Amino acid sequence: MGSLIAIVGVFSYGTAGAYALRAGFAELDTVLDAVYFTFVTASTVGYGDVHPLTEGARLFAVSLIVLGPTTVGLTVGSLIGPEIESRLSRTGRRAKEAAQKDGRERIVVLGYDDLTESLVDGLEKHADVSVVTDDKTLTSRLESRAIDVVVGDPADEETLREAQVDAATAVLVATTDDARNTYAVLAARELTDARIVVCTETGNTDALEKAGADVVVDPGKLLTNAIVGTAHPSSERRDHSAASTADQSG
């Protein structure tokens, strides 16, 4: 909409200005002549049949030459830019799929935060990683690391189709919201039979598994279990040592 308004504004400026200064132009007598002059000047065609004769008309023509092509160029760029980016993104995904056929795995990560970032750092060393996030500010940072990014709702099926979840060998779900995790699992399971792993600290394991998750991981519990696991054998060794000492004393 903004691009359309800019173009209409420039052409209105050109037409009104040219008609107001028509006495300073050769072959410009009507509004249609002013429209014609504006169009050929702004589009840089410039046939020269309508041309300025006075200093004021020349200055106006220069302003139109500057405004016209710039506005048209920016408008065209804004209209076709997203399509070009989309095609480049699809090309990049096809290249990754080709790599996958050579034995390289492809993992789609739904959601991105501090925890997910550390997981992606490890995963990208062993597989091609794609990230689905609704945070547009992450796009350039992730793409600079050759990580494919799809901006959109990680729980939206159309977004997951764009990310080609159906071609993934594994899906990691790690949004910051319990409900979105569940919806993301449901949407992903509709598109793929690949292994779905959910990383959550507060999620309902039963609900996530019923939604289609293969594995639900709680990082906090893993850390707690690891700490308890390393402490427990020491306690057992102390108890065993005390029992042996008691036996020897007896």
C-alpha positions in Angstrom: 0.0 0.0 0.0 2.8 2.4 0.9 4.5 1.8 -2.5 1.3 2.4 -4.4 0.8 5.7 -2.5 4.3 6.8 -3.3 3.9 6.1 -7.0 0.5 7.9 -7.1 2.0 10.8 -5.3 4.9 11.2 -7.7 2.7 11.0 -10.8 0.2 13.4 -9.3 3.1 15.8 -8.5 4.5 15.4 -12.1 1.1 15.9 -13.8 0.0 18.9 -11.7 3.4 20.6 -11.9 3.8 20.0 -15.7 0.3 21.3 -16.4 0.8 24.4 -14.2 4.1 25.1 -16.0 2.8 24.2 -19.4 3.7 27.6 -20.8 7.4 26.7 -20.2 7.2 23.4 -22.2 7.1 22.7 -25.9 4.2 20.5 -27.0 2.5 20.5 -23.6 -1.0 22.0 -23.7 -3.4 19.6 -22.0 -3.6 17.5 -18.9 -3.1 14.4 -21.1 0.1 16.0 -22.3 1.2 16.5 -18.7 0.4 12.9 -17.9 2.4 11.8 -20.9 5.4 13.9 -20.0 5.3 12.7 -16.4 5.2 9.0 -17.4 8.0 9.1 -20.0 10.2 11.2 -17.7 9.6 9.2 -14.5 10.2 6.0 -16.3 13.4 7.4 -17.9 12.2 6.8 -21.4 12.3 10.5 -22.3 11.3 10.7 -26.0 12.1 14.4 -26.0 9.0 15.5 -27.9 7.8 17.3 -24.8 10.7 19.3 -23.4 11.2 22.3 -21.1 11.9 25.7 -22.6 12.3 27.9 -19.5 14.5 27.7 -16.4 11.6 27.0 -14.1 10.4 24.1 -16.4 13.9 22.7 -16.5 14.2 22.7 -12.7 10.8 21.0 -12.4 11.9 18.3 -15.0 15.1 17.7 -13.0 13.1 17.2 -9.8 10.8 14.7 -11.6 13.8 12.9 -13.0 15.2 12.5 -9.5 11.9 11.5 -7.8 10.4 9.3 -10.6 13.0 6.5 -11.1 13.9 6.4 -7.4 10.3 5.9 -6.4 9.6 3.3 -9.2 12.8 1.5 -8.3 12.0 1.3 -4.6 8.5 0.2 -5.3 9.5 -2.6 -7.7 12.1 -3.7 -5.1 9.6 -3.8 -2.3 7.1 -5.8 -4.5 9.5 -8.4 -5.9 12.0 -8.5 -3.1 10.1 -10.9 -0.9 9.5 -13.2 -3.8 13.2 -13.2 -4.7 14.1 -13.9 -1.0 11.5 -16.7 -1.0 13.0 -18.3 -4.1 16.5 -18.0 -2.7 15.4 -19.6 0.5 13.7 -22.5 -1.4 16.9 -22.9 -3.4 18.9 -23.1 -0.2 16.5 -25.7 1.2 16.8 -27.8 -2.0 20.6 -27.7 -1.7 20.3 -28.8 1.9 18.0 -31.6 0.9 20.6 -32.7 -1.7 23.1 -32.8 1.1 20.7 -34.8 3.2 20.6 -37.4 0.4 24.3 -37.8 0.7 23.9 -38.8 4.4 23.6 -35.3 6.0 20.7 -35.1 8.4 18.3 -32.2 8.5 16.8 -31.0 11.7 14.0 -28.4 12.0 13.9 -26.4 15.2 10.6 -24.9 16.2 11.2 -21.9 18.4 14.3 -20.0 19.3 15.5 -18.7 22.7 18.7 -18.9 24.9 18.2 -22.6 25.5 17.5 -23.4 21.9 20.5 -21.3 20.8 22.9 -23.6 22.7 21.2 -26.6 21.2 21.5 -25.3 17.7 25.2 -24.5 18.3 25.7 -28.2 18.9 23.4 -29.5 16.2 24.7 -27.5 13.3 28.1 -29.3 13.7 26.5 -32.6 12.8 23.4 -31.7 10.6 21.8 -29.1 8.5 19.6 -27.0 10.8 16.5 -24.9 9.9 14.9 -22.7 12.5 11.2 -21.6 12.6 10.8 -18.4 14.7 8.4 -15.5 14.9 11.3 -13.1 15.8 12.3 -11.3 12.6 15.4 -9.8 14.3 17.1 -13.2 14.4 17.0 -13.8 10.7 20.2 -12.1 9.6 22.2 -13.5 12.6 21.1 -17.0 11.9 21.5 -16.8 8.1 25.1 -15.5 8.6 25.8 -18.9 10.1 24.2 -20.7 7.1 21.2 -21.7 9.2 18.0 -21.6 7.2 15.3 -19.4 8.8 11.6 -19.3 8.3 9.8 -16.4 10.0 6.4 -17.4 11.3 4.4 -19.1 14.0 6.2 -22.4 14.9 2.7 -23.8 15.6 1.2 -22.9 12.3 0.9 -25.7 9.7 1.5 -23.4 6.7 4.7 -22.1 8.2 5.9 -25.6 8.8 5.1 -26.5 5.2 7.3 -23.6 4.1 10.0 -24.8 6.4 9.6 -28.3 4.7 9.2 -30.1 8.0 8.1 -33.1 5.9 11.7 -33.4 4.6 13.2 -33.3 8.1 14.9 -36.3 9.7 14.1 -34.9 13.1 12.1 -32.0 14.7 13.1 -30.2 17.9 10.2 -28.3 19.5 11.4 -25.6 22.0 9.0 -22.6 22.2 8.7 -20.7 25.4 5.0 -21.5 25.8 3.5 -24.8 26.9 0.5 -24.5 24.7 2.5 -23.6 21.7 4.7 -26.6 22.2 1.7 -28.8 22.1 0.2 -27.1 19.0 3.6 -27.2 17.3 3.9 -30.9 18.0 0.4 -31.5 16.6 1.1 -29.4 13.5 4.5 -31.1 12.9 3.1 -34.6 13.4 0.5 -33.9 10.7 3.3 -33.3 8.2 6.0 -35.8 9.2 6.7 -39.2 10.7 10.2 -38.0 11.8 11.3 -38.2 15.4 9.9 -35.2 17.4 11.7 -34.1 20.5 10.3 -31.5 22.9 12.6 -29.5 25.2 10.6 -28.0 28.0 11.0 -27.2 31.7 7.3 -26.9 32.5 5.4 -28.8 29.9 2.9 -31.7 30.5 4.8 -34.8 29.3 1.6 -36.9 28.9 -0.1 -34.2 26.8 2.9 -33.7 24.6 3.3 -37.4 24.0 -0.4 -37.7 23.2 0.0 -34.9 20.7 2.7 -36.9 18.9 6.0 -36.2 20.6 8.4 -39.1 20.7 10.6 -37.7 23.5 10.0 -35.0 26.1 13.2 -33.6 27.7 13.3 -31.4 30.8 16.8 -29.9 31.0 16.3 -28.9 34.6 15.5 -32.5 35.7 18.4 -33.8 33.6 20.8 -31.6 35.4 19.3 -32.5 38.8 19.5 -36.2 38.0 23.0 -35.8 36.9 24.0 -34.1 40.1 22.1 -36.6 42.3 23.6 -39.4 40.2 27.1 -38.3 40.8 26.5 -37.7 44.5 24.7 -41.0 45.2 27.6 -43.4 44.4 29.8 -41.5 46.8 27.2 -42.0 49.5 27.0 -45.7 48.7 30.8 -45.9 48.9 30.8 -44.2 52.3 28.1 -46.5 53.6 29.9 -49.6 52.3 33.1 -48.4 53.9 31.4 -47.9 57.2 29.8 -51.3 57.0 33.2 -53.0 56.3 34.8 -51.2 59.2 32.0 -52.3 61.5 32.5 -55.9 60.3 36.2 -55.8 60.9 35.7 -54.4 64.4 33.2 -57.2 65.1 
